[in-house]
Amino acid sequence: MKTLAVIGGGPAGTSAAITARQFGASVVIIEATEFPRFRPGESLHPGIETLLEALGADSSLRNAPHLRYQGIWVSWGDTERHFVSFGSDHRGAWFGYQISRAHLDAALLSAAEAAGAEVWRSCKAQALLMRPDGFVAGVITDRGELEAETVIDASGPAGWLARELGVPVAAFSPRLVAHYGYAEGVCSSTELPAIRADQHGWTWLAQIEPYRYHWTRVTQPEYRPARSWLPEEYRYLNVCRTGGADVTWRKAGRLAGAGWFLCGEAGGVLDPSSSHGVLRSLLSGRMAAHLAVAVSRGALNSHEARTSYQRWFDESFDGDVKKMTASYREAGLFGC
Ligand SMILES: Cc1cc2nc3c(=O)[nH]c(=O)nc-3n(C[C@H](O)[C@H](O)[C@H](O)COP(=O)(O)OP(=O)(O)OC[C@H]3O[C@@H](n4cnc5c(N)ncnc54)[C@H](O)[C@@H]3O)c2cc1C
């Protein structure tokens, strides 16, 4: 029997697996999709740097092509377009990262393998193994059964385990959709990354590689732009790929239970203006693994672990909901 079965090899799942391995626990990651996968999320908050270091994923990322940025151009509500920096300390300015998701995903997954996690690639979690007393005891996959003391669900917005157990998911915003894409060429705007709000939503623009640009447009469904829509600044660029996502703010009613934890977007989704998506996923994976190992070693009982995780997740999620509501209210958006 393994200490942990982790569903999903994204930021939340790999962070959980690496953390558990750092405590010497046995871990299997089950990942359904072949990497590199199509998943947006290249703009990373400066706070991620120390976390990537702690997870041992920083060195391969340092060598991957990336851009650093000191802040964001903001046009929001009644304020004129202005630059908002991340801040600084005695060592100098803080910088965020622009790094392709393919590189981030590969760096995290190889850090997990280097730490000793087993990775079952192209393997899907299909059902839960349950004990007669209601404890989750592992996962049935298309490669067979995997018994584990704890199952960490890091399956992303699919929220696989919550659906399996019938855990209700509550919405905290009106329905919001993101239309996003990538374009290549040379963009003449020097004021990137940028976010601007208008009457019906907001648009995010960022250069993520020397000749590659990303945009995200978030609106309510009735104002979703046409498939061919492009921000004005990108009109001379060549569109490579576009996608869409439901980014309604939502959170599972319970984040942990008997033998399970929900991490990253499997626990809760916020729209990308929170700018903390990947950061929150890495942190929640680390927290859940830490608590699961403490239970396995007898340092905490299962109830204490669940209660602390629930409190921790709620505080971080609810804090972002509060800030984002205030910010949307300022811009007169989404009825906030
Ligand atoms: C348009 C858009 C722009 C964004 N931009 C940013 C940004 O700039 N910065 C930022 O920090 N965040 C951003 N985000 C958010 C960010 O993408 C997510 O927060 C982050 O990817 C969540 O990580 P995760 O590990 O929880 O889930 P994911 O990265 O979604 O990983 C989940 C994994 O689980 C696997 N899986 C699912 N079901 C199963 C199953 N049954 N069995 C096995 N495997 C399974 C999936 O294949 C997937 O690989 C953006 C999101 C959107 C929609």
PDBQT file of the ligand as one rigid body, heavy atoms in Angstrom, charges set to zero:
ROOT
HETATM    1  C1  LIG A 401      -7.646  31.433 -19.360  1.00  0.00    +0.000 C 
HETATM    2  C2  LIG A 401      -6.862  31.103 -18.108  1.00  0.00    +0.000 A 
HETATM    3  C3  LIG A 401      -5.692  31.796 -17.845  1.00  0.00    +0.000 A 
HETATM    4  C4  LIG A 401      -4.955  31.510 -16.690  1.00  0.00    +0.000 A 
HETATM    5  N1  LIG A 401      -3.833  32.226 -16.441  1.00  0.00    +0.000 NA
HETATM    6  C5  LIG A 401      -3.138  32.005 -15.309  1.00  0.00    +0.000 A 
HETATM    7  C6  LIG A 401      -1.949  32.738 -15.044  1.00  0.00    +0.000 A 
HETATM    8  O1  LIG A 401      -1.528  33.570 -15.860  1.00  0.00    +0.000 OA
HETATM    9  N2  LIG A 401      -1.288  32.498 -13.888  1.00  0.00    +0.000 N 
HETATM   10  C7  LIG A 401      -1.719  31.560 -12.978  1.00  0.00    +0.000 A 
HETATM   11  O2  LIG A 401      -1.093  31.399 -11.923  1.00  0.00    +0.000 OA
HETATM   12  N3  LIG A 401      -2.830  30.824 -13.219  1.00  0.00    +0.000 NA
HETATM   13  C8  LIG A 401      -3.541  31.012 -14.357  1.00  0.00    +0.000 A 
HETATM   14  N4  LIG A 401      -4.658  30.266 -14.626  1.00  0.00    +0.000 N 
HETATM   15  C9  LIG A 401      -5.061  29.228 -13.641  1.00  0.00    +0.000 C 
HETATM   16  C10 LIG A 401      -4.173  27.981 -13.740  1.00  0.00    +0.000 C 
HETATM   17  O3  LIG A 401      -4.188  27.480 -15.062  1.00  0.00    +0.000 OA
HETATM   18  C11 LIG A 401      -4.706  26.911 -12.777  1.00  0.00    +0.000 C 
HETATM   19  O4  LIG A 401      -4.936  27.505 -11.519  1.00  0.00    +0.000 OA
HETATM   20  C12 LIG A 401      -3.761  25.728 -12.550  1.00  0.00    +0.000 C 
HETATM   21  O5  LIG A 401      -3.433  25.077 -13.751  1.00  0.00    +0.000 OA
HETATM   22  C13 LIG A 401      -4.433  24.717 -11.628  1.00  0.00    +0.000 C 
HETATM   23  O6  LIG A 401      -3.525  23.684 -11.363  1.00  0.00    +0.000 OA
HETATM   24  P1  LIG A 401      -4.063  22.279 -10.847  1.00  0.00    +0.000 P 
HETATM   25  O7  LIG A 401      -2.853  21.451 -10.584  1.00  0.00    +0.000 OA
HETATM   26  O8  LIG A 401      -5.068  22.463  -9.789  1.00  0.00    +0.000 OA
HETATM   27  O9  LIG A 401      -4.870  21.649 -12.086  1.00  0.00    +0.000 OA
HETATM   28  P2  LIG A 401      -4.446  21.361 -13.592  1.00  0.00    +0.000 P 
HETATM   29  O10 LIG A 401      -3.253  22.144 -13.988  1.00  0.00    +0.000 OA
HETATM   30  O11 LIG A 401      -5.689  21.511 -14.389  1.00  0.00    +0.000 OA
HETATM   31  O12 LIG A 401      -4.028  19.816 -13.586  1.00  0.00    +0.000 OA
HETATM   32  C14 LIG A 401      -4.990  18.793 -13.380  1.00  0.00    +0.000 C 
HETATM   33  C15 LIG A 401      -4.512  17.506 -14.047  1.00  0.00    +0.000 C 
HETATM   34  O13 LIG A 401      -5.346  16.429 -13.613  1.00  0.00    +0.000 OA
HETATM   35  C16 LIG A 401      -5.510  15.507 -14.693  1.00  0.00    +0.000 C 
HETATM   36  N5  LIG A 401      -6.749  14.734 -14.474  1.00  0.00    +0.000 N 
HETATM   37  C17 LIG A 401      -8.030  15.193 -14.449  1.00  0.00    +0.000 A 
HETATM   38  N6  LIG A 401      -8.883  14.169 -14.203  1.00  0.00    +0.000 NA
HETATM   39  C18 LIG A 401      -8.126  13.054 -14.077  1.00  0.00    +0.000 A 
HETATM   40  C19 LIG A 401      -8.423  11.670 -13.829  1.00  0.00    +0.000 A 
HETATM   41  N7  LIG A 401      -9.694  11.231 -13.642  1.00  0.00    +0.000 N 
HETATM   42  N8  LIG A 401      -7.402  10.794 -13.772  1.00  0.00    +0.000 NA
HETATM   43  C20 LIG A 401      -6.110  11.205 -13.942  1.00  0.00    +0.000 A 
HETATM   44  N9  LIG A 401      -5.770  12.504 -14.186  1.00  0.00    +0.000 NA
HETATM   45  C21 LIG A 401      -6.763  13.402 -14.251  1.00  0.00    +0.000 A 
HETATM   46  C22 LIG A 401      -5.617  16.429 -15.925  1.00  0.00    +0.000 C 
HETATM   47  O14 LIG A 401      -5.256  15.727 -17.091  1.00  0.00    +0.000 OA
HETATM   48  C23 LIG A 401      -4.629  17.552 -15.569  1.00  0.00    +0.000 C 
HETATM   49  O15 LIG A 401      -3.355  17.356 -16.164  1.00  0.00    +0.000 OA
HETATM   50  C24 LIG A 401      -5.407  30.501 -15.782  1.00  0.00    +0.000 A 
HETATM   51  C25 LIG A 401      -6.582  29.775 -16.065  1.00  0.00    +0.000 A 
HETATM   52  C26 LIG A 401      -7.305  30.077 -17.221  1.00  0.00    +0.000 A 
HETATM   53  C27 LIG A 401      -8.564  29.285 -17.520  1.00  0.00    +0.000 C 
ENDROOT
TORSDOF 0
